[in-house]
Amino acid sequence: MSKSVLIVDDANTIRQLLSMTLRNAGYNVVEACDGQDGLTKLNGNSVNMIVTDLNMPVMNGIEFIKAVKSLPHFKFVPIVMLTTESEESKKREGQAAGAKAWIIKPFKPETIIAVVKKIIG
């Protein structure tokens, strides 16, 4: 059974690129356009990993991570932040919220695959 990844990003092009990259590598993908949509998509879905943007409308990535980590069923699901932000303070804030890794946009598809494989196989 293939593993599932939830992608949360307000940029449609990023979601499409990530989805195509991960699907081609054999992963199932669920897409969400912001943190609130991401929480909705988690309801009834089982995911092995989450990749989220930081700067999004409605609910940003940090708020989303905190909300996910407060849910008993998803508390230990690894979350990777994929963002244009590279400030150390933002990285620390993401790590404190529960982000396992931080990838800077623009990214190479092979980088995403390597990170996902390292984290969930």
Biopython code that builds the backbone (N, CA, C, O; Angstrom):
import numpy as np
from Bio.PDB.StructureBuilder import StructureBuilder

atoms = [
    (1, "MET", "N", (0.844, -1.191, 0.000)),
    (1, "MET", "CA", (0.000, 0.000, 0.000)),
    (1, "MET", "C", (0.885, 1.247, 0.000)),
    (1, "MET", "O", (1.795, 1.367, 0.820)),
    (2, "SER", "N", (0.615, 2.172, -0.920)),
    (2, "SER", "CA", (1.467, 3.353, -0.984)),
    (2, "SER", "C", (1.118, 4.340, 0.121)),
    (2, "SER", "O", (-0.010, 4.386, 0.613)),
    (3, "LYS", "N", (2.111, 5.116, 0.490)),
    (3, "LYS", "CA", (1.947, 6.088, 1.559)),
    (3, "LYS", "C", (1.343, 7.372, 1.008)),
    (3, "LYS", "O", (1.494, 7.695, -0.170)),
    (4, "SER", "N", (0.649, 8.105, 1.897)),
    (4, "SER", "CA", (-0.056, 9.321, 1.495)),
    (4, "SER", "C", (0.601, 10.567, 2.069)),
    (4, "SER", "O", (1.076, 10.578, 3.205)),
    (5, "VAL", "N", (0.613, 11.614, 1.253)),
    (5, "VAL", "CA", (1.172, 12.902, 1.645)),
    (5, "VAL", "C", (0.110, 13.969, 1.420)),
    (5, "VAL", "O", (-0.484, 14.048, 0.344)),
    (6, "LEU", "N", (-0.128, 14.793, 2.443)),
    (6, "LEU", "CA", (-1.015, 15.950, 2.313)),
    (6, "LEU", "C", (-0.160, 17.153, 1.951)),
    (6, "LEU", "O", (0.811, 17.463, 2.642)),
    (7, "ILE", "N", (-0.520, 17.832, 0.867)),
    (7, "ILE", "CA", (0.165, 19.048, 0.432)),
    (7, "ILE", "C", (-0.746, 20.228, 0.729)),
    (7, "ILE", "O", (-1.895, 20.262, 0.286)),
    (8, "VAL", "N", (-0.227, 21.204, 1.487)),
    (8, "VAL", "CA", (-1.006, 22.388, 1.840)),
    (8, "VAL", "C", (-0.253, 23.615, 1.338)),
    (8, "VAL", "O", (0.787, 23.983, 1.885)),
    (9, "ASP", "N", (-0.786, 24.243, 0.296)),
    (9, "ASP", "CA", (-0.144, 25.428, -0.276)),
    (9, "ASP", "C", (-1.196, 26.225, -1.033)),
    (9, "ASP", "O", (-2.024, 25.656, -1.744)),
    (10, "ASP", "N", (-1.162, 27.548, -0.877)),
    (10, "ASP", "CA", (-2.152, 28.380, -1.554)),
    (10, "ASP", "C", (-1.816, 28.589, -3.034)),
    (10, "ASP", "O", (-2.668, 29.050, -3.794)),
    (11, "ALA", "N", (-0.598, 28.261, -3.454)),
    (11, "ALA", "CA", (-0.210, 28.408, -4.860)),
    (11, "ALA", "C", (-0.550, 27.123, -5.622)),
    (11, "ALA", "O", (0.032, 26.065, -5.379)),
    (12, "ASN", "N", (-1.488, 27.240, -6.532)),
    (12, "ASN", "CA", (-1.932, 26.089, -7.322)),
    (12, "ASN", "C", (-0.773, 25.437, -8.076)),
    (12, "ASN", "O", (-0.701, 24.211, -8.158)),
    (13, "THR", "N", (0.128, 26.245, -8.624)),
    (13, "THR", "CA", (1.247, 25.699, -9.393)),
    (13, "THR", "C", (2.168, 24.855, -8.509)),
    (13, "THR", "O", (2.664, 23.816, -8.945)),
    (14, "ILE", "N", (2.396, 25.293, -7.284)),
    (14, "ILE", "CA", (3.240, 24.521, -6.356)),
    (14, "ILE", "C", (2.552, 23.207, -6.006)),
    (14, "ILE", "O", (3.187, 22.152, -6.000)),
    (15, "ARG", "N", (1.244, 23.270, -5.714)),
    (15, "ARG", "CA", (0.502, 22.035, -5.404)),
    (15, "ARG", "C", (0.574, 21.055, -6.571)),
    (15, "ARG", "O", (0.794, 19.861, -6.371)),
    (16, "GLN", "N", (0.390, 21.563, -7.790)),
    (16, "GLN", "CA", (0.424, 20.691, -8.966)),
    (16, "GLN", "C", (1.802, 20.064, -9.152)),
    (16, "GLN", "O", (1.908, 18.869, -9.431)),
    (17, "LEU", "N", (2.858, 20.865, -8.999)),
    (17, "LEU", "CA", (4.218, 20.353, -9.157)),
    (17, "LEU", "C", (4.526, 19.297, -8.094)),
    (17, "LEU", "O", (5.070, 18.237, -8.402)),
    (18, "LEU", "N", (4.176, 19.596, -6.845)),
    (18, "LEU", "CA", (4.401, 18.631, -5.767)),
    (18, "LEU", "C", (3.597, 17.359, -5.986)),
    (18, "LEU", "O", (4.115, 16.254, -5.827)),
    (19, "SER", "N", (2.336, 17.518, -6.350)),
    (19, "SER", "CA", (1.472, 16.350, -6.585)),
    (19, "SER", "C", (2.036, 15.458, -7.674)),
    (19, "SER", "O", (2.133, 14.243, -7.505)),
    (20, "MET", "N", (2.411, 16.067, -8.799)),
    (20, "MET", "CA", (2.948, 15.293, -9.909)),
    (20, "MET", "C", (4.250, 14.589, -9.501)),
    (20, "MET", "O", (4.449, 13.413, -9.804)),
    (21, "THR", "N", (5.115, 15.310, -8.823)),
    (21, "THR", "CA", (6.397, 14.751, -8.386)),
    (21, "THR", "C", (6.183, 13.560, -7.456)),
    (21, "THR", "O", (6.797, 12.508, -7.633)),
    (22, "LEU", "N", (5.313, 13.731, -6.469)),
    (22, "LEU", "CA", (5.092, 12.662, -5.488)),
    (22, "LEU", "C", (4.325, 11.482, -6.080)),
    (22, "LEU", "O", (4.631, 10.328, -5.781)),
    (23, "ARG", "N", (3.338, 11.765, -6.910)),
    (23, "ARG", "CA", (2.586, 10.674, -7.558)),
    (23, "ARG", "C", (3.496, 9.851, -8.462)),
    (23, "ARG", "O", (3.410, 8.624, -8.481)),
    (24, "ASN", "N", (4.370, 10.524, -9.213)),
    (24, "ASN", "CA", (5.311, 9.819, -10.079)),
    (24, "ASN", "C", (6.278, 8.946, -9.283)),
    (24, "ASN", "O", (6.821, 7.970, -9.801)),
    (25, "ALA", "N", (6.488, 9.310, -8.012)),
    (25, "ALA", "CA", (7.364, 8.524, -7.140)),
    (25, "ALA", "C", (6.586, 7.441, -6.392)),
    (25, "ALA", "O", (7.161, 6.705, -5.591)),
    (26, "GLY", "N", (5.267, 7.339, -6.654)),
    (26, "GLY", "CA", (4.468, 6.270, -6.072)),
    (26, "GLY", "C", (3.680, 6.607, -4.825)),
    (26, "GLY", "O", (3.127, 5.713, -4.183)),
    (27, "TYR", "N", (3.618, 7.876, -4.473)),
    (27, "TYR", "CA", (2.860, 8.283, -3.281)),
    (27, "TYR", "C", (1.442, 8.702, -3.656)),
    (27, "TYR", "O", (1.203, 9.191, -4.760)),
    (28, "ASN", "N", (0.510, 8.509, -2.733)),
    (28, "ASN", "CA", (-0.833, 9.068, -2.864)),
    (28, "ASN", "C", (-0.754, 10.509, -2.368)),
    (28, "ASN", "O", (0.008, 10.814, -1.451)),
    (29, "VAL", "N", (-1.533, 11.381, -2.970)),
    (29, "VAL", "CA", (-1.470, 12.797, -2.613)),
    (29, "VAL", "C", (-2.867, 13.341, -2.354)),
    (29, "VAL", "O", (-3.808, 13.056, -3.094)),
    (30, "VAL", "N", (-2.985, 14.135, -1.283)),
    (30, "VAL", "CA", (-4.192, 14.890, -0.977)),
    (30, "VAL", "C", (-3.769, 16.352, -1.006)),
    (30, "VAL", "O", (-2.740, 16.708, -0.432)),
    (31, "GLU", "N", (-4.550, 17.205, -1.665)),
    (31, "GLU", "CA", (-4.188, 18.619, -1.783)),
    (31, "GLU", "C", (-5.139, 19.510, -0.990)),
    (31, "GLU", "O", (-6.337, 19.243, -0.897)),
    (32, "ALA", "N", (-4.569, 20.590, -0.414)),
    (32, "ALA", "CA", (-5.366, 21.595, 0.286)),
    (32, "ALA", "C", (-4.804, 22.974, -0.045)),
    (32, "ALA", "O", (-3.597, 23.132, -0.234)),
    (33, "CYS", "N", (-5.693, 23.980, -0.115)),
    (33, "CYS", "CA", (-5.282, 25.318, -0.557)),
    (33, "CYS", "C", (-4.894, 26.262, 0.583)),
    (33, "CYS", "O", (-4.376, 27.347, 0.319)),
    (34, "ASP", "N", (-5.126, 25.885, 1.827)),
    (34, "ASP", "CA", (-4.687, 26.664, 2.984)),
    (34, "ASP", "C", (-4.797, 25.780, 4.229)),
    (34, "ASP", "O", (-5.254, 24.640, 4.151)),
    (35, "GLY", "N", (-4.379, 26.308, 5.362)),
    (35, "GLY", "CA", (-4.379, 25.508, 6.580)),
    (35, "GLY", "C", (-5.754, 25.002, 6.979)),
    (35, "GLY", "O", (-5.895, 23.852, 7.395)),
    (36, "GLN", "N", (-6.765, 25.846, 6.858)),
    (36, "GLN", "CA", (-8.120, 25.423, 7.221)),
    (36, "GLN", "C", (-8.594, 24.302, 6.315)),
    (36, "GLN", "O", (-9.186, 23.331, 6.786)),
    (37, "ASP", "N", (-8.339, 24.426, 5.021)),
    (37, "ASP", "CA", (-8.692, 23.383, 4.072)),
    (37, "ASP", "C", (-7.902, 22.101, 4.393)),
    (37, "ASP", "O", (-8.422, 20.992, 4.269)),
    (38, "GLY", "N", (-6.649, 22.275, 4.803)),
    (38, "GLY", "CA", (-5.828, 21.130, 5.191)),
    (38, "GLY", "C", (-6.430, 20.367, 6.358)),
    (38, "GLY", "O", (-6.461, 19.136, 6.349)),
    (39, "LEU", "N", (-6.905, 21.086, 7.357)),
    (39, "LEU", "CA", (-7.547, 20.428, 8.508)),
    (39, "LEU", "C", (-8.802, 19.689, 8.063)),
    (39, "LEU", "O", (-9.072, 18.579, 8.523)),
    (40, "THR", "N", (-9.565, 20.304, 7.171)),
    (40, "THR", "CA", (-10.773, 19.667, 6.650)),
    (40, "THR", "C", (-10.416, 18.380, 5.906)),
    (40, "THR", "O", (-11.087, 17.361, 6.067)),
    (41, "LYS", "N", (-9.353, 18.428, 5.087)),
    (41, "LYS", "CA", (-8.947, 17.258, 4.304)),
    (41, "LYS", "C", (-8.419, 16.135, 5.201)),
    (41, "LYS", "O", (-8.492, 14.966, 4.821)),
    (42, "LEU", "N", (-7.896, 16.461, 6.368)),
    (42, "LEU", "CA", (-7.425, 15.426, 7.294)),
    (42, "LEU", "C", (-8.586, 14.616, 7.861)),
    (42, "LEU", "O", (-8.426, 13.445, 8.203)),
    (43, "ASN", "N", (-9.756, 15.248, 7.957)),
    (43, "ASN", "CA", (-10.929, 14.584, 8.512)),
    (43, "ASN", "C", (-11.320, 13.413, 7.609)),
    (43, "ASN", "O", (-11.769, 13.611, 6.480)),
    (44, "GLY", "N", (-11.146, 12.213, 8.112)),
    (44, "GLY", "CA", (-11.515, 11.030, 7.349)),
    (44, "GLY", "C", (-10.402, 10.485, 6.477)),
    (44, "GLY", "O", (-10.557, 9.422, 5.876)),
    (45, "ASN", "N", (-9.283, 11.189, 6.394)),
    (45, "ASN", "CA", (-8.136, 10.709, 5.624)),
    (45, "ASN", "C", (-7.019, 10.293, 6.566)),
    (45, "ASN", "O", (-6.883, 10.835, 7.663)),
    (46, "SER", "N", (-6.240, 9.349, 6.139)),
    (46, "SER", "CA", (-5.055, 8.959, 6.882)),
    (46, "SER", "C", (-3.860, 9.351, 6.032)),
    (46, "SER", "O", (-3.741, 8.904, 4.891)),
    (47, "VAL", "N", (-2.973, 10.178, 6.568)),
    (47, "VAL", "CA", (-1.786, 10.582, 5.829)),
    (47, "VAL", "C", (-0.546, 10.199, 6.621)),
    (47, "VAL", "O", (-0.566, 10.149, 7.851)),
    (48, "ASN", "N", (0.533, 9.928, 5.896)),
    (48, "ASN", "CA", (1.787, 9.549, 6.526)),
    (48, "ASN", "C", (2.710, 10.737, 6.732)),
    (48, "ASN", "O", (3.645, 10.684, 7.531)),
    (49, "MET", "N", (2.432, 11.825, 5.991)),
    (49, "MET", "CA", (3.289, 13.001, 6.051)),
    (49, "MET", "C", (2.526, 14.202, 5.510)),
    (49, "MET", "O", (1.596, 14.059, 4.716)),
    (50, "ILE", "N", (2.939, 15.400, 5.958)),
    (50, "ILE", "CA", (2.335, 16.645, 5.485)),
    (50, "ILE", "C", (3.451, 17.578, 5.014)),
    (50, "ILE", "O", (4.482, 17.714, 5.672)),
    (51, "VAL", "N", (3.225, 18.219, 3.862)),
    (51, "VAL", "CA", (4.119, 19.271, 3.366)),
    (51, "VAL", "C", (3.272, 20.536, 3.315)),
    (51, "VAL", "O", (2.245, 20.570, 2.637)),
    (52, "THR", "N", (3.700, 21.585, 4.033)),
    (52, "THR", "CA", (2.900, 22.797, 4.089)),
    (52, "THR", "C", (3.724, 24.048, 3.820)),
    (52, "THR", "O", (4.909, 24.122, 4.143)),
    (53, "ASP", "N", (3.065, 25.018, 3.225)),
    (53, "ASP", "CA", (3.633, 26.346, 3.017)),
    (53, "ASP", "C", (3.527, 27.100, 4.342)),
    (53, "ASP", "O", (2.783, 26.695, 5.235)),
    (54, "LEU", "N", (4.270, 28.189, 4.465)),
    (54, "LEU", "CA", (4.183, 29.023, 5.658)),
    (54, "LEU", "C", (3.175, 30.155, 5.459)),
    (54, "LEU", "O", (2.252, 30.314, 6.257)),
    (55, "ASN", "N", (3.352, 30.937, 4.398)),
    (55, "ASN", "CA", (2.518, 32.114, 4.169)),
    (55, "ASN", "C", (1.305, 31.758, 3.322)),
    (55, "ASN", "O", (1.405, 31.587, 2.106)),
    (56, "MET", "N", (0.157, 31.649, 3.986)),
    (56, "MET", "CA", (-1.102, 31.324, 3.306)),
    (56, "MET", "C", (-2.227, 32.138, 3.927)),
    (56, "MET", "O", (-2.141, 32.541, 5.087)),
    (57, "PRO", "N", (-3.283, 32.381, 3.155)),
    (57, "PRO", "CA", (-4.453, 33.062, 3.734)),
    (57, "PRO", "C", (-5.231, 32.107, 4.647)),
    (57, "PRO", "O", (-4.965, 30.906, 4.668)),
    (58, "VAL", "N", (-6.157, 32.629, 5.372)),
    (58, "VAL", "CA", (-7.077, 31.923, 6.268)),
    (58, "VAL", "C", (-6.346, 31.363, 7.487)),
    (58, "VAL", "O", (-6.641, 31.758, 8.615)),
    (59, "MET", "N", (-5.391, 30.443, 7.275)),
    (59, "MET", "CA", (-4.613, 29.865, 8.366)),
    (59, "MET", "C", (-3.207, 29.611, 7.843)),
    (59, "MET", "O", (-3.024, 28.826, 6.913)),
    (60, "ASN", "N", (-2.207, 30.274, 8.437)),
    (60, "ASN", "CA", (-0.849, 30.106, 7.934)),
    (60, "ASN", "C", (-0.244, 28.757, 8.368)),
    (60, "ASN", "O", (-0.858, 28.005, 9.124)),
    (61, "GLY", "N", (0.949, 28.474, 7.882)),
    (61, "GLY", "CA", (1.581, 27.183, 8.128)),
    (61, "GLY", "C", (1.860, 26.887, 9.597)),
    (61, "GLY", "O", (1.688, 25.752, 10.041)),
    (62, "ILE", "N", (2.285, 27.887, 10.351)),
    (62, "ILE", "CA", (2.564, 27.687, 11.778)),
    (62, "ILE", "C", (1.267, 27.357, 12.524)),
    (62, "ILE", "O", (1.227, 26.425, 13.329)),
    (63, "GLU", "N", (0.223, 28.118, 12.254)),
    (63, "GLU", "CA", (-1.080, 27.855, 12.885)),
    (63, "GLU", "C", (-1.579, 26.454, 12.501)),
    (63, "GLU", "O", (-2.126, 25.727, 13.330)),
    (64, "PHE", "N", (-1.379, 26.096, 11.237)),
    (64, "PHE", "CA", (-1.802, 24.788, 10.757)),
    (64, "PHE", "C", (-1.053, 23.669, 11.476)),
    (64, "PHE", "O", (-1.664, 22.693, 11.913)),
    (65, "ILE", "N", (0.264, 23.807, 11.599)),
    (65, "ILE", "CA", (1.063, 22.782, 12.279)),
    (65, "ILE", "C", (0.592, 22.622, 13.724)),
    (65, "ILE", "O", (0.413, 21.502, 14.200)),
    (66, "LYS", "N", (0.394, 23.734, 14.414)),
    (66, "LYS", "CA", (-0.068, 23.669, 15.810)),
    (66, "LYS", "C", (-1.420, 22.970, 15.902)),
    (66, "LYS", "O", (-1.649, 22.165, 16.805)),
    (67, "ALA", "N", (-2.316, 23.281, 14.963)),
    (67, "ALA", "CA", (-3.642, 22.655, 14.962)),
    (67, "ALA", "C", (-3.528, 21.147, 14.712)),
    (67, "ALA", "O", (-4.201, 20.356, 15.373)),
    (68, "VAL", "N", (-2.678, 20.752, 13.758)),
    (68, "VAL", "CA", (-2.500, 19.319, 13.454)),
    (68, "VAL", "C", (-1.919, 18.588, 14.655)),
    (68, "VAL", "O", (-2.379, 17.504, 15.012)),
    (69, "LYS", "N", (-0.916, 19.182, 15.272)),
    (69, "LYS", "CA", (-0.250, 18.531, 16.409)),
    (69, "LYS", "C", (-1.177, 18.412, 17.620)),
    (69, "LYS", "O", (-0.915, 17.619, 18.523)),
    (70, "SER", "N", (-2.259, 19.196, 17.644)),
    (70, "SER", "CA", (-3.221, 19.108, 18.754)),
    (70, "SER", "C", (-4.235, 17.978, 18.543)),
    (70, "SER", "O", (-4.994, 17.644, 19.452)),
    (71, "LEU", "N", (-4.244, 17.393, 17.341)),
    (71, "LEU", "CA", (-5.161, 16.295, 17.032)),
    (71, "LEU", "C", (-4.503, 14.963, 17.379)),
    (71, "LEU", "O", (-3.454, 14.636, 16.825)),
    (72, "PRO", "N", (-5.101, 14.183, 18.291)),
    (72, "PRO", "CA", (-4.460, 12.937, 18.734)),
    (72, "PRO", "C", (-4.056, 12.000, 17.591)),
    (72, "PRO", "O", (-2.983, 11.400, 17.644)),
    (73, "HIS", "N", (-4.885, 11.866, 16.573)),
    (73, "HIS", "CA", (-4.603, 10.927, 15.486)),
    (73, "HIS", "C", (-3.433, 11.378, 14.603)),
    (73, "HIS", "O", (-2.810, 10.552, 13.935)),
    (74, "PHE", "N", (-3.132, 12.683, 14.595)),
    (74, "PHE", "CA", (-2.096, 13.225, 13.709)),
    (74, "PHE", "C", (-0.903, 13.807, 14.465)),
    (74, "PHE", "O", (-0.010, 14.399, 13.860)),
    (75, "LYS", "N", (-0.889, 13.640, 15.782)),
    (75, "LYS", "CA", (0.146, 14.232, 16.629)),
    (75, "LYS", "C", (1.564, 13.873, 16.192)),
    (75, "LYS", "O", (2.473, 14.698, 16.285)),
    (76, "PHE", "N", (1.751, 12.637, 15.712)),
    (76, "PHE", "CA", (3.096, 12.181, 15.361)),
    (76, "PHE", "C", (3.351, 12.118, 13.859)),
    (76, "PHE", "O", (4.369, 11.578, 13.426)),
    (77, "VAL", "N", (2.446, 12.658, 13.070)),
    (77, "VAL", "CA", (2.645, 12.703, 11.611)),
    (77, "VAL", "C", (3.723, 13.758, 11.321)),
    (77, "VAL", "O", (3.596, 14.903, 11.755)),
    (78, "PRO", "N", (4.779, 13.382, 10.594)),
    (78, "PRO", "CA", (5.836, 14.353, 10.295)),
    (78, "PRO", "C", (5.341, 15.441, 9.339)),
    (78, "PRO", "O", (4.612, 15.174, 8.383)),
    (79, "ILE", "N", (5.762, 16.675, 9.630)),
    (79, "ILE", "CA", (5.362, 17.817, 8.821)),
    (79, "ILE", "C", (6.620, 18.541, 8.331)),
    (79, "ILE", "O", (7.525, 18.840, 9.110)),
    (80, "VAL", "N", (6.656, 18.816, 7.022)),
    (80, "VAL", "CA", (7.756, 19.543, 6.409)),
    (80, "VAL", "C", (7.233, 20.895, 5.941)),
    (80, "VAL", "O", (6.190, 20.979, 5.292)),
    (81, "MET", "N", (7.966, 21.944, 6.275)),
    (81, "MET", "CA", (7.615, 23.289, 5.848)),
    (81, "MET", "C", (8.314, 23.561, 4.517)),
    (81, "MET", "O", (9.529, 23.398, 4.410)),
    (82, "LEU", "N", (7.561, 23.970, 3.513)),
    (82, "LEU", "CA", (8.088, 24.308, 2.190)),
    (82, "LEU", "C", (7.725, 25.759, 1.933)),
    (82, "LEU", "O", (6.555, 26.073, 1.718)),
    (83, "THR", "N", (8.724, 26.663, 1.953)),
    (83, "THR", "CA", (8.429, 28.086, 1.944)),
    (83, "THR", "C", (9.542, 28.905, 1.317)),
    (83, "THR", "O", (10.653, 28.412, 1.118)),
    (84, "THR", "N", (9.242, 30.150, 1.010)),
    (84, "THR", "CA", (10.270, 31.075, 0.531)),
    (84, "THR", "C", (11.032, 31.693, 1.702)),
    (84, "THR", "O", (12.086, 32.297, 1.504)),
    (85, "GLU", "N", (10.514, 31.548, 2.906)),
    (85, "GLU", "CA", (11.129, 32.135, 4.102)),
    (85, "GLU", "C", (12.384, 31.356, 4.496)),
    (85, "GLU", "O", (12.369, 30.127, 4.577)),
    (86, "SER", "N", (13.479, 32.099, 4.742)),
    (86, "SER", "CA", (14.717, 31.428, 5.149)),
    (86, "SER", "C", (15.293, 31.987, 6.449)),
    (86, "SER", "O", (16.386, 31.602, 6.865)),
    (87, "GLU", "N", (14.556, 32.896, 7.088)),
    (87, "GLU", "CA", (15.028, 33.488, 8.341)),
    (87, "GLU", "C", (15.103, 32.434, 9.439)),
    (87, "GLU", "O", (14.215, 31.592, 9.577)),
    (88, "GLU", "N", (16.182, 32.498, 10.220)),
    (88, "GLU", "CA", (16.363, 31.542, 11.315)),
    (88, "GLU", "C", (15.224, 31.622, 12.332)),
    (88, "GLU", "O", (14.809, 30.600, 12.878)),
    (89, "SER", "N", (14.717, 32.836, 12.591)),
    (89, "SER", "CA", (13.635, 32.978, 13.574)),
    (89, "SER", "C", (12.377, 32.243, 13.103)),
    (89, "SER", "O", (11.671, 31.630, 13.904)),
    (90, "LYS", "N", (12.105, 32.311, 11.797)),
    (90, "LYS", "CA", (10.939, 31.597, 11.247)),
    (90, "LYS", "C", (11.155, 30.090, 11.347)),
    (90, "LYS", "O", (10.235, 29.346, 11.688)),
    (91, "LYS", "N", (12.376, 29.644, 11.046)),
    (91, "LYS", "CA", (12.690, 28.211, 11.136)),
    (91, "LYS", "C", (12.506, 27.713, 12.567)),
    (91, "LYS", "O", (11.936, 26.646, 12.795)),
    (92, "ARG", "N", (12.991, 28.494, 13.524)),
    (92, "ARG", "CA", (12.837, 28.113, 14.944)),
    (92, "ARG", "C", (11.366, 28.067, 15.337)),
    (92, "ARG", "O", (10.939, 27.173, 16.067)),
    (93, "GLU", "N", (10.595, 29.036, 14.851)),
    (93, "GLU", "CA", (9.160, 29.069, 15.140)),
    (93, "GLU", "C", (8.480, 27.829, 14.550)),
    (93, "GLU", "O", (7.629, 27.220, 15.197)),
    (94, "GLY", "N", (8.852, 27.462, 13.338)),
    (94, "GLY", "CA", (8.304, 26.263, 12.707)),
    (94, "GLY", "C", (8.690, 25.003, 13.450)),
    (94, "GLY", "O", (7.865, 24.112, 13.652)),
    (95, "GLN", "N", (9.948, 24.929, 13.857)),
    (95, "GLN", "CA", (10.419, 23.759, 14.602)),
    (95, "GLN", "C", (9.705, 23.656, 15.951)),
    (95, "GLN", "O", (9.317, 22.566, 16.372)),
    (96, "ALA", "N", (9.534, 24.788, 16.621)),
    (96, "ALA", "CA", (8.842, 24.797, 17.915)),
    (96, "ALA", "C", (7.387, 24.350, 17.759)),
    (96, "ALA", "O", (6.830, 23.709, 18.650)),
    (97, "ALA", "N", (6.779, 24.694, 16.623)),
    (97, "ALA", "CA", (5.390, 24.290, 16.369)),
    (97, "ALA", "C", (5.292, 22.797, 16.051)),
    (97, "ALA", "O", (4.249, 22.182, 16.270)),
    (98, "GLY", "N", (6.383, 22.215, 15.531)),
    (98, "GLY", "CA", (6.364, 20.788, 15.232)),
    (98, "GLY", "C", (6.847, 20.399, 13.848)),
    (98, "GLY", "O", (6.731, 19.235, 13.463)),
    (99, "ALA", "N", (7.396, 21.361, 13.078)),
    (99, "ALA", "CA", (7.916, 21.028, 11.749)),
    (99, "ALA", "C", (9.185, 20.190, 11.888)),
    (99, "ALA", "O", (10.071, 20.512, 12.679)),
    (100, "LYS", "N", (9.258, 19.125, 11.118)),
    (100, "LYS", "CA", (10.408, 18.211, 11.171)),
    (100, "LYS", "C", (11.539, 18.681, 10.266)),
    (100, "LYS", "O", (12.709, 18.435, 10.559)),
    (101, "ALA", "N", (11.200, 19.360, 9.165)),
    (101, "ALA", "CA", (12.206, 19.838, 8.215)),
    (101, "ALA", "C", (11.717, 21.125, 7.570)),
    (101, "ALA", "O", (10.535, 21.463, 7.641)),
    (102, "TRP", "N", (12.639, 21.833, 6.942)),
    (102, "TRP", "CA", (12.363, 23.127, 6.329)),
    (102, "TRP", "C", (13.011, 23.137, 4.959)),
    (102, "TRP", "O", (14.231, 23.004, 4.861)),
    (103, "ILE", "N", (12.232, 23.291, 3.898)),
    (103, "ILE", "CA", (12.755, 23.337, 2.532)),
    (103, "ILE", "C", (12.411, 24.700, 1.934)),
    (103, "ILE", "O", (11.276, 25.170, 2.022)),
    (104, "ILE", "N", (13.417, 25.317, 1.326)),
    (104, "ILE", "CA", (13.241, 26.651, 0.746)),
    (104, "ILE", "C", (12.808, 26.540, -0.716)),
    (104, "ILE", "O", (13.363, 25.754, -1.484)),
    (105, "LYS", "N", (11.798, 27.349, -1.090)),
    (105, "LYS", "CA", (11.376, 27.478, -2.492)),
    (105, "LYS", "C", (12.306, 28.477, -3.169)),
    (105, "LYS", "O", (12.761, 29.405, -2.499)),
    (106, "PRO", "N", (12.610, 28.345, -4.442)),
    (106, "PRO", "CA", (12.201, 27.237, -5.298)),
    (106, "PRO", "C", (12.967, 25.969, -4.930)),
    (106, "PRO", "O", (14.074, 26.029, -4.395)),
    (107, "PHE", "N", (12.372, 24.846, -5.220)),
    (107, "PHE", "CA", (12.963, 23.562, -4.847)),
    (107, "PHE", "C", (13.129, 22.696, -6.085)),
    (107, "PHE", "O", (12.495, 22.923, -7.116)),
    (108, "LYS", "N", (13.987, 21.710, -5.959)),
    (108, "LYS", "CA", (14.153, 20.731, -7.030)),
    (108, "LYS", "C", (13.289, 19.526, -6.678)),
    (108, "LYS", "O", (13.288, 19.084, -5.529)),
    (109, "PRO", "N", (12.557, 18.988, -7.645)),
    (109, "PRO", "CA", (11.711, 17.819, -7.364)),
    (109, "PRO", "C", (12.468, 16.683, -6.692)),
    (109, "PRO", "O", (11.928, 16.015, -5.810)),
    (110, "GLU", "N", (13.713, 16.459, -7.099)),
    (110, "GLU", "CA", (14.482, 15.363, -6.485)),
    (110, "GLU", "C", (14.769, 15.623, -5.005)),
    (110, "GLU", "O", (14.926, 14.683, -4.227)),
    (111, "THR", "N", (14.836, 16.905, -4.617)),
    (111, "THR", "CA", (15.028, 17.241, -3.201)),
    (111, "THR", "C", (13.801, 16.814, -2.398)),
    (111, "THR", "O", (13.927, 16.223, -1.325)),
    (112, "ILE", "N", (12.618, 17.115, -2.923)),
    (112, "ILE", "CA", (11.374, 16.734, -2.243)),
    (112, "ILE", "C", (11.292, 15.217, -2.099)),
    (112, "ILE", "O", (10.976, 14.707, -1.025)),
    (113, "ILE", "N", (11.577, 14.503, -3.181)),
    (113, "ILE", "CA", (11.524, 13.035, -3.145)),
    (113, "ILE", "C", (12.508, 12.500, -2.114)),
    (113, "ILE", "O", (12.171, 11.594, -1.352)),
    (114, "ALA", "N", (13.712, 13.045, -2.080)),
    (114, "ALA", "CA", (14.721, 12.577, -1.120)),
    (114, "ALA", "C", (14.257, 12.793, 0.317)),
    (114, "ALA", "O", (14.432, 11.918, 1.164)),
    (115, "VAL", "N", (13.668, 13.953, 0.592)),
    (115, "VAL", "CA", (13.199, 14.257, 1.949)),
    (115, "VAL", "C", (12.038, 13.323, 2.326)),
    (115, "VAL", "O", (12.022, 12.765, 3.423)),
    (116, "VAL", "N", (11.078, 13.157, 1.425)),
    (116, "VAL", "CA", (9.929, 12.298, 1.717)),
    (116, "VAL", "C", (10.394, 10.854, 1.948)),
    (116, "VAL", "O", (9.946, 10.199, 2.889)),
    (117, "LYS", "N", (11.281, 10.367, 1.096)),
    (117, "LYS", "CA", (11.783, 9.001, 1.265)),
    (117, "LYS", "C", (12.527, 8.836, 2.576)),
    (117, "LYS", "O", (12.390, 7.811, 3.244)),
    (118, "LYS", "N", (13.315, 9.839, 2.951)),
    (118, "LYS", "CA", (14.068, 9.768, 4.206)),
    (118, "LYS", "C", (13.129, 9.735, 5.412)),
    (118, "LYS", "O", (13.385, 9.032, 6.390)),
    (119, "ILE", "N", (12.046, 10.498, 5.331)),
    (119, "ILE", "CA", (11.148, 10.622, 6.482)),
    (119, "ILE", "C", (10.142, 9.466, 6.565)),
    (119, "ILE", "O", (9.935, 8.915, 7.646)),
    (120, "ILE", "N", (9.512, 9.089, 5.437)),
    (120, "ILE", "CA", (8.481, 8.054, 5.523)),
    (120, "ILE", "C", (8.748, 6.815, 4.668)),
    (120, "ILE", "O", (7.958, 5.871, 4.674)),
    (121, "GLY", "N", (9.848, 6.821, 3.942)),
    (121, "GLY", "CA", (10.207, 5.637, 3.157)),
    (121, "GLY", "C", (9.612, 5.612, 1.777)),
    (121, "GLY", "O", (9.842, 4.668, 1.022)),
]
sb = StructureBuilder()
sb.init_structure("model")
sb.init_model(0)
sb.init_chain("A")
sb.init_seg("    ")
for serial, (resi, resn, name, xyz) in enumerate(atoms, 1):
    if name == "N":
        sb.init_residue(resn, " ", resi, " ")
    sb.init_atom(name, np.array(xyz, "f"), 0.0, 1.0, " ", f" {name:<3s}", serial, name[0])
structure = sb.get_structure()
